[in-house]
């Protein structure tokens, strides 16, 4: 069984040679479309809203990507554009760029720094994966998605600055970043998927994760980062400890005196992702439910709380199958 990171990066790094010219540079081979044009050390193509950098043919060192080419804005870094550019030591991306493509800078293993502007909204699958000399990264304030394995295997990475944006971290986004021992995750982060932070691959099982020793999440109470830390049994520090824990507290939010519906674990009148998270934390042995909440979590009425109950609550939340009283 392939782990998700390997499968995602393998797919992202595949080159399509049909109708393309092949440009050998140093030890790398780039796929350059027949329609690509050149501007200095860069290959580019016209795209909606401007141009996209498709390949780099320079000698490396510190690279500044132009903001305009022939009067058109550079709005994207294409898939594989700097793939395995071993001689590149630093990259500055202009504030016209909105998208960084899949494997765009993958395995640029001499790159120690990258400047990503606030204009960037999407960082693609494996975009910076294997940049083993990269020491720090500041994510843009308008960022919406950090894709699968985007910064995986950045083994020298010690500092990640996340601005308070509505961003989703896809699975394994920062996996195998073994030098990253702490990350502060703001309140407005929308979602954090499996093994996005704090995990490496199990040496004995490539399909399993192992927690990175000494890793800690600094988070806010009731935030997505807090849920992620609790459910995954990661060390965490709450930055606003005076805020009541409304997700894993022992008191119900419901004060109406009415009977609470099955699946509404915290009694707030709604069955949602919080209830799934609480049930999952109980099943994993991370955070036990009170007796009252156990009754609500046992949605199939078999006297046990397990993966079947989680699945049924999730189906209800997704609108696939409504829960019924038993």
C-alpha positions as a LaTeX table, in Angstrom:
\begin{tabular}{lrrr}
\hline
Residue & $x$ (\AA) & $y$ (\AA) & $z$ (\AA) \\
\hline
Unk1 & 0.00 & 0.00 & 0.00 \\
Unk2 & 1.44 & 3.38 & $-1.04$ \\
Unk3 & 1.36 & 6.14 & 1.55 \\
Unk4 & $-0.60$ & 9.17 & 0.46 \\
Unk5 & 2.44 & 11.44 & 0.27 \\
Unk6 & 4.40 & 9.15 & $-2.03$ \\
Unk7 & 1.41 & 8.54 & $-4.29$ \\
Unk8 & 0.57 & 12.25 & $-4.52$ \\
Unk9 & 4.14 & 13.33 & $-5.25$ \\
Unk10 & 4.70 & 10.53 & $-7.72$ \\
Unk11 & 1.64 & 11.57 & $-9.69$ \\
Unk12 & 2.53 & 15.26 & $-9.51$ \\
Unk13 & 6.08 & 14.74 & $-10.77$ \\
Unk14 & 5.16 & 12.71 & $-13.86$ \\
Unk15 & 6.21 & 14.50 & $-17.04$ \\
Unk16 & 4.12 & 14.35 & $-20.21$ \\
Unk17 & 6.50 & 14.34 & $-23.15$ \\
Unk18 & 4.10 & 14.19 & $-26.09$ \\
Unk19 & 4.37 & 17.35 & $-28.19$ \\
Unk20 & 7.01 & 18.80 & $-25.88$ \\
Unk21 & 10.63 & 19.76 & $-26.20$ \\
Unk22 & 13.06 & 18.44 & $-23.60$ \\
Unk23 & 15.51 & 20.85 & $-22.01$ \\
Unk24 & 18.42 & 19.37 & $-20.02$ \\
Unk25 & 19.72 & 21.76 & $-17.38$ \\
Unk26 & 22.48 & 20.67 & $-14.98$ \\
Unk27 & 21.28 & 17.25 & $-13.77$ \\
Unk28 & 17.59 & 17.86 & $-14.37$ \\
Unk29 & 15.27 & 17.35 & $-17.33$ \\
Unk30 & 12.35 & 19.70 & $-17.81$ \\
Unk31 & 9.30 & 19.21 & $-19.95$ \\
Unk32 & 8.81 & 22.39 & $-21.94$ \\
Unk33 & 5.70 & 22.79 & $-24.03$ \\
Unk34 & 6.22 & 23.50 & $-27.70$ \\
Unk35 & 4.19 & 26.69 & $-27.20$ \\
Unk36 & 6.47 & 27.99 & $-24.43$ \\
Unk37 & 8.43 & 31.18 & $-24.99$ \\
Unk38 & 11.56 & 32.44 & $-23.26$ \\
Unk39 & 12.27 & 35.53 & $-21.19$ \\
Unk40 & 15.78 & 35.60 & $-19.78$ \\
Unk41 & 16.27 & 32.39 & $-17.81$ \\
Unk42 & 12.56 & 31.60 & $-17.75$ \\
Unk43 & 10.15 & 29.70 & $-19.98$ \\
Unk44 & 6.55 & 30.86 & $-19.91$ \\
Unk45 & 3.13 & 30.40 & $-21.45$ \\
Unk46 & 0.08 & 32.62 & $-21.72$ \\
Unk47 & $-2.72$ & 31.74 & $-19.29$ \\
Unk48 & $-5.91$ & 33.40 & $-18.13$ \\
Unk49 & $-5.03$ & 36.71 & $-16.50$ \\
Unk50 & $-1.39$ & 36.78 & $-17.60$ \\
Unk51 & 1.45 & 34.29 & $-17.96$ \\
Unk52 & 2.70 & 31.22 & $-16.12$ \\
Unk53 & 6.36 & 30.34 & $-15.54$ \\
Unk54 & 6.75 & 26.81 & $-16.90$ \\
Unk55 & 10.49 & 26.14 & $-16.51$ \\
Unk56 & 13.79 & 27.65 & $-15.43$ \\
Unk57 & 16.99 & 27.43 & $-17.45$ \\
Unk58 & 19.41 & 29.57 & $-15.46$ \\
Unk59 & 22.52 & 28.79 & $-13.45$ \\
Unk60 & 20.85 & 28.87 & $-10.05$ \\
Unk61 & 21.85 & 30.90 & $-7.00$ \\
Unk62 & 19.36 & 33.51 & $-5.84$ \\
Unk63 & 16.45 & 33.64 & $-8.27$ \\
Unk64 & 13.95 & 36.49 & $-8.55$ \\
Unk65 & 10.94 & 35.62 & $-10.66$ \\
Unk66 & 9.74 & 38.62 & $-12.70$ \\
Unk67 & 6.35 & 40.15 & $-11.95$ \\
Unk68 & 5.68 & 40.95 & $-15.60$ \\
Unk69 & 6.78 & 39.53 & $-18.92$ \\
Unk70 & 6.20 & 41.66 & $-22.00$ \\
Unk71 & 3.61 & 43.69 & $-20.12$ \\
Unk72 & 1.66 & 40.69 & $-18.82$ \\
Unk73 & 1.50 & 39.74 & $-15.15$ \\
Unk74 & 3.13 & 36.55 & $-13.98$ \\
Unk75 & 0.16 & 34.93 & $-12.20$ \\
Unk76 & 1.31 & 31.34 & $-11.72$ \\
Unk77 & 4.26 & 29.02 & $-11.26$ \\
Unk78 & 3.38 & 25.95 & $-13.31$ \\
Unk79 & 3.61 & 22.30 & $-12.29$ \\
Unk80 & 7.25 & 21.09 & $-12.16$ \\
Unk81 & 8.60 & 24.51 & $-13.19$ \\
Unk82 & 11.65 & 24.33 & $-10.89$ \\
Unk83 & 11.59 & 20.59 & $-10.26$ \\
Unk84 & 15.02 & 19.38 & $-9.04$ \\
Unk85 & 16.75 & 22.69 & $-9.73$ \\
Unk86 & 19.60 & 21.74 & $-7.42$ \\
Unk87 & 21.64 & 24.91 & $-8.02$ \\
Unk88 & 18.90 & 27.30 & $-6.87$ \\
Unk89 & 19.65 & 28.59 & $-3.35$ \\
Unk90 & 16.86 & 31.15 & $-2.84$ \\
Unk91 & 13.68 & 32.17 & $-4.64$ \\
Unk92 & 11.64 & 35.36 & $-4.51$ \\
Unk93 & 8.14 & 35.04 & $-5.96$ \\
Unk94 & 6.46 & 38.30 & $-7.08$ \\
Unk95 & 3.22 & 39.62 & $-5.59$ \\
Unk96 & 1.39 & 39.01 & $-8.86$ \\
Unk97 & 1.44 & 35.22 & $-8.44$ \\
Unk98 & $-1.78$ & 33.56 & $-7.25$ \\
Unk99 & $-1.02$ & 29.86 & $-7.74$ \\
Unk100 & 2.04 & 27.70 & $-7.13$ \\
Unk101 & 1.61 & 24.46 & $-9.04$ \\
Unk102 & 2.20 & 20.81 & $-8.21$ \\
Unk103 & 5.86 & 19.90 & $-7.62$ \\
Unk104 & 6.77 & 23.44 & $-8.70$ \\
Unk105 & 9.90 & 23.53 & $-6.49$ \\
Unk106 & 10.05 & 19.87 & $-5.53$ \\
Unk107 & 13.52 & 18.63 & $-4.52$ \\
Unk108 & 15.28 & 21.95 & $-4.90$ \\
Unk109 & 17.57 & 20.61 & $-2.23$ \\
Unk110 & 19.96 & 23.60 & $-2.08$ \\
Unk111 & 17.19 & 26.16 & $-1.60$ \\
Unk112 & 17.51 & 27.67 & 1.89 \\
Unk113 & 14.80 & 30.33 & 1.60 \\
Unk114 & 11.70 & 31.20 & $-0.38$ \\
Unk115 & 9.63 & 34.38 & $-0.30$ \\
Unk116 & 5.96 & 33.66 & $-0.93$ \\
Unk117 & 3.85 & 36.82 & $-1.39$ \\
Unk118 & 0.45 & 37.46 & 0.20 \\
Unk119 & $-1.14$ & 37.24 & $-3.25$ \\
Unk120 & $-0.73$ & 33.44 & $-3.35$ \\
Unk121 & $-3.96$ & 31.55 & $-2.64$ \\
Unk122 & $-3.00$ & 27.97 & $-3.50$ \\
Unk123 & 0.19 & 25.98 & $-2.92$ \\
Unk124 & $-0.01$ & 22.79 & $-4.97$ \\
Unk125 & 0.59 & 19.13 & $-4.22$ \\
Unk126 & 4.26 & 18.50 & $-3.31$ \\
Unk127 & 5.10 & 22.07 & $-4.35$ \\
Unk128 & 8.10 & 22.29 & $-1.99$ \\
Unk129 & 8.42 & 18.62 & $-1.07$ \\
Unk130 & 12.00 & 17.46 & $-0.55$ \\
Unk131 & 13.49 & 20.94 & $-0.21$ \\
Unk132 & 15.86 & 19.59 & 2.40 \\
Unk133 & 17.80 & 22.85 & 2.97 \\
Unk134 & 14.75 & 25.07 & 3.47 \\
Unk135 & 14.93 & 26.46 & 7.01 \\
Unk136 & 11.88 & 28.69 & 7.37 \\
Unk137 & 8.72 & 29.65 & 5.53 \\
Unk138 & 6.14 & 32.39 & 6.03 \\
Unk139 & 2.78 & 31.49 & 4.56 \\
Unk140 & 0.74 & 34.21 & 2.80 \\
Unk141 & $-2.11$ & 35.96 & 4.61 \\
Unk142 & $-4.53$ & 35.33 & 1.71 \\
Unk143 & $-3.66$ & 31.65 & 1.43 \\
Unk144 & $-6.64$ & 29.30 & 1.06 \\
Unk145 & $-5.11$ & 25.86 & 0.46 \\
Unk146 & $-1.86$ & 24.14 & 1.34 \\
Unk147 & $-2.20$ & 20.98 & $-0.71$ \\
Unk148 & $-1.21$ & 17.39 & $-0.02$ \\
Unk149 & 2.46 & 16.95 & 0.96 \\
Unk150 & 3.19 & 20.54 & $-0.10$ \\
Unk151 & 6.12 & 20.86 & 2.33 \\
Unk152 & 6.73 & 17.20 & 3.14 \\
Unk153 & 10.32 & 16.02 & 3.67 \\
Unk154 & 11.60 & 19.54 & 4.33 \\
Unk155 & 13.86 & 18.05 & 6.96 \\
Unk156 & 15.74 & 21.28 & 7.85 \\
Unk157 & 12.56 & 23.33 & 8.28 \\
Unk158 & 12.50 & 24.79 & 11.80 \\
Unk159 & 10.06 & 27.70 & 11.53 \\
Unk160 & 6.63 & 27.94 & 9.88 \\
Unk161 & 4.78 & 31.23 & 10.23 \\
Unk162 & 1.03 & 30.90 & 9.63 \\
Unk163 & $-0.94$ & 34.12 & 9.32 \\
Unk164 & $-4.53$ & 34.31 & 10.54 \\
Unk165 & $-6.20$ & 33.30 & 7.29 \\
Unk166 & $-9.01$ & 30.93 & 6.34 \\
Unk167 & $-6.66$ & 28.22 & 5.12 \\
Unk168 & $-7.05$ & 24.46 & 4.79 \\
Unk169 & $-4.05$ & 22.21 & 5.36 \\
Unk170 & $-4.49$ & 19.04 & 3.32 \\
Unk171 & $-3.20$ & 15.67 & 4.47 \\
Unk172 & 0.55 & 15.33 & 5.07 \\
Unk173 & 1.11 & 19.02 & 4.23 \\
Unk174 & 4.14 & 19.24 & 6.55 \\
Unk175 & 4.81 & 15.55 & 7.12 \\
Unk176 & 8.39 & 14.38 & 7.73 \\
Unk177 & 9.46 & 17.90 & 8.70 \\
Unk178 & 11.52 & 16.38 & 11.49 \\
Unk179 & 13.25 & 19.62 & 12.58 \\
Unk180 & 9.92 & 21.41 & 13.07 \\
Unk181 & 9.27 & 21.09 & 16.80 \\
Unk182 & 6.61 & 23.77 & 17.28 \\
Unk183 & 4.01 & 25.56 & 15.20 \\
Unk184 & 1.52 & 28.26 & 16.16 \\
Unk185 & $-1.80$ & 27.80 & 14.36 \\
Unk186 & $-4.25$ & 30.75 & 14.34 \\
Unk187 & $-7.98$ & 30.60 & 15.09 \\
Unk188 & $-9.24$ & 31.09 & 11.55 \\
Unk189 & $-7.65$ & 27.99 & 10.05 \\
Unk190 & $-10.55$ & 26.13 & 8.41 \\
Unk191 & $-9.35$ & 22.53 & 8.39 \\
Unk192 & $-6.33$ & 20.38 & 9.23 \\
Unk193 & $-6.29$ & 16.94 & 7.61 \\
Unk194 & $-4.50$ & 13.74 & 8.64 \\
Unk195 & $-0.77$ & 13.98 & 9.42 \\
Unk196 & $-0.60$ & 17.60 & 8.25 \\
Unk197 & 1.70 & 18.45 & 11.17 \\
Unk198 & 3.74 & 16.51 & 13.69 \\
Unk199 & 4.07 & 13.16 & 11.95 \\
Unk200 & 6.60 & 11.12 & 10.02 \\
Unk201 & 6.27 & 7.79 & 8.26 \\
Unk202 & 6.75 & 4.69 & 10.35 \\
Unk203 & 10.13 & 3.11 & 9.50 \\
Unk204 & 8.58 & $-0.34$ & 9.68 \\
Unk205 & 5.33 & 0.41 & 7.88 \\
Unk206 & 5.24 & 2.92 & 5.03 \\
Unk207 & 1.44 & 3.16 & 5.35 \\
Unk208 & 1.54 & 4.22 & 9.02 \\
Unk209 & 2.43 & 7.43 & 10.81 \\
Unk210 & 4.65 & 8.04 & 13.83 \\
Unk211 & 4.56 & 11.18 & 15.97 \\
Unk212 & 7.63 & 13.41 & 15.77 \\
Unk213 & 9.32 & 13.45 & 19.17 \\
Unk214 & 9.07 & 16.79 & 20.98 \\
Unk215 & 6.57 & 18.32 & 18.56 \\
Unk216 & 4.05 & 20.79 & 20.03 \\
Unk217 & 1.12 & 22.73 & 18.59 \\
Unk218 & 0.38 & 26.20 & 19.97 \\
Unk219 & $-3.31$ & 26.79 & 19.43 \\
Unk220 & $-6.49$ & 28.50 & 20.59 \\
Unk221 & $-9.24$ & 26.83 & 22.56 \\
Unk222 & $-11.96$ & 25.22 & 20.41 \\
Unk223 & $-10.05$ & 25.90 & 17.18 \\
Unk224 & $-9.35$ & 23.38 & 14.44 \\
Unk225 & $-5.76$ & 23.15 & 15.68 \\
Unk226 & $-6.99$ & 22.31 & 19.18 \\
Unk227 & $-9.24$ & 19.55 & 17.84 \\
Unk228 & $-6.39$ & 18.22 & 15.68 \\
Unk229 & $-4.00$ & 18.11 & 18.65 \\
Unk230 & $-6.46$ & 16.39 & 20.99 \\
Unk231 & $-7.67$ & 13.79 & 18.51 \\
Unk232 & $-4.11$ & 12.92 & 17.44 \\
Unk233 & $-2.76$ & 12.92 & 20.99 \\
Unk234 & $-0.18$ & 15.60 & 20.17 \\
Unk235 & 1.38 & 17.87 & 22.76 \\
Unk236 & $-0.26$ & 21.29 & 22.70 \\
Unk237 & $-0.28$ & 24.66 & 24.42 \\
Unk238 & $-3.49$ & 26.67 & 24.62 \\
Unk239 & $-2.78$ & 30.36 & 23.98 \\
Unk240 & $-6.07$ & 31.57 & 25.49 \\
Unk241 & $-6.50$ & 29.29 & 28.52 \\
Unk242 & $-9.18$ & 31.53 & 30.02 \\
Unk243 & $-11.55$ & 30.56 & 27.18 \\
Unk244 & $-14.00$ & 27.78 & 28.17 \\
Unk245 & $-13.54$ & 24.45 & 26.41 \\
Unk246 & $-16.89$ & 24.07 & 24.64 \\
Unk247 & $-15.79$ & 21.05 & 22.61 \\
Unk248 & $-14.36$ & 18.69 & 25.20 \\
Unk249 & $-15.90$ & 20.15 & 28.35 \\
Unk250 & $-17.99$ & 18.03 & 30.71 \\
Unk251 & $-21.09$ & 20.22 & 30.63 \\
Unk252 & $-23.79$ & 20.27 & 27.99 \\
Unk253 & $-24.52$ & 23.47 & 26.14 \\
Unk254 & $-28.22$ & 22.55 & 26.10 \\
Unk255 & $-30.18$ & 24.19 & 28.93 \\
Unk256 & $-33.67$ & 23.83 & 27.49 \\
Unk257 & $-34.50$ & 20.68 & 29.42 \\
Unk258 & $-35.59$ & 18.95 & 26.21 \\
Unk259 & $-34.28$ & 15.55 & 25.23 \\
Unk260 & $-31.15$ & 15.85 & 23.10 \\
Unk261 & $-31.10$ & 14.10 & 19.71 \\
Unk262 & $-28.86$ & 11.08 & 19.04 \\
Unk263 & $-25.48$ & 12.18 & 17.72 \\
Unk264 & $-25.65$ & 15.61 & 19.36 \\
Unk265 & $-22.81$ & 14.72 & 21.70 \\
Unk266 & $-22.25$ & 18.15 & 23.25 \\
Unk267 & $-25.94$ & 19.02 & 23.46 \\
Unk268 & $-25.75$ & 22.23 & 21.46 \\
Unk269 & $-28.82$ & 21.37 & 19.35 \\
Unk270 & $-26.85$ & 20.50 & 16.23 \\
Unk271 & $-25.15$ & 17.35 & 14.96 \\
Unk272 & $-21.96$ & 18.44 & 13.20 \\
Unk273 & $-18.21$ & 17.97 & 12.84 \\
Unk274 & $-17.66$ & 18.74 & 16.53 \\
Unk275 & $-19.77$ & 15.71 & 17.49 \\
Unk276 & $-17.83$ & 13.50 & 15.07 \\
Unk277 & $-14.57$ & 14.76 & 16.58 \\
Unk278 & $-15.70$ & 14.12 & 20.15 \\
Unk279 & $-16.82$ & 10.58 & 19.33 \\
Unk280 & $-13.58$ & 9.87 & 17.46 \\
Unk281 & $-11.52$ & 11.15 & 20.39 \\
Unk282 & $-13.41$ & 8.81 & 22.72 \\
Unk283 & $-13.00$ & 5.80 & 20.43 \\
Unk284 & $-9.27$ & 6.49 & 20.06 \\
Unk285 & $-8.90$ & 6.77 & 23.81 \\
Unk286 & $-7.80$ & 10.40 & 23.61 \\
Unk287 & $-10.68$ & 12.08 & 25.48 \\
Unk288 & $-13.37$ & 10.03 & 27.25 \\
Unk289 & $-17.03$ & 11.02 & 27.05 \\
Unk290 & $-19.24$ & 11.45 & 30.08 \\
Unk291 & $-21.95$ & 8.82 & 30.68 \\
Unk292 & $-24.64$ & 11.13 & 29.32 \\
Unk293 & $-22.62$ & 11.76 & 26.18 \\
Unk294 & $-21.88$ & 8.09 & 25.72 \\
Unk295 & $-25.63$ & 7.49 & 25.42 \\
Unk296 & $-25.87$ & 10.04 & 22.62 \\
Unk297 & $-22.79$ & 8.69 & 20.87 \\
Unk298 & $-24.16$ & 5.13 & 20.78 \\
Unk299 & $-26.33$ & 5.99 & 17.80 \\
Unk300 & $-26.89$ & 2.39 & 16.68 \\
Unk301 & $-27.96$ & 1.29 & 20.16 \\
Unk302 & $-25.66$ & $-1.71$ & 20.44 \\
Unk303 & $-24.25$ & $-0.64$ & 23.80 \\
Unk304 & $-20.84$ & 0.13 & 22.33 \\
Unk305 & $-19.20$ & 3.26 & 20.97 \\
Unk306 & $-17.01$ & 2.45 & 17.99 \\
Unk307 & $-16.27$ & 3.20 & 14.35 \\
Unk308 & $-19.82$ & 2.23 & 13.37 \\
Unk309 & $-21.21$ & 5.10 & 15.43 \\
Unk310 & $-18.68$ & 7.54 & 13.96 \\
Unk311 & $-19.67$ & 6.44 & 10.45 \\
Unk312 & $-23.38$ & 6.89 & 11.17 \\
Unk313 & $-22.90$ & 10.36 & 12.66 \\
Unk314 & $-20.73$ & 11.35 & 9.68 \\
Unk315 & $-23.40$ & 10.08 & 7.26 \\
Unk316 & $-25.96$ & 12.24 & 9.07 \\
Unk317 & $-23.75$ & 15.32 & 8.91 \\
Unk318 & $-23.15$ & 14.77 & 5.18 \\
Unk319 & $-26.89$ & 14.38 & 4.58 \\
Unk320 & $-26.60$ & 10.78 & 3.38 \\
Unk321 & $-28.64$ & 9.06 & 6.09 \\
Unk322 & $-30.47$ & 10.68 & 8.97 \\
Unk323 & $-30.03$ & 9.37 & 12.49 \\
Unk324 & $-33.04$ & 7.92 & 14.26 \\
Unk325 & $-33.86$ & 7.46 & 17.91 \\
Unk326 & $-33.49$ & 3.90 & 19.15 \\
\hline
\end{tabular}
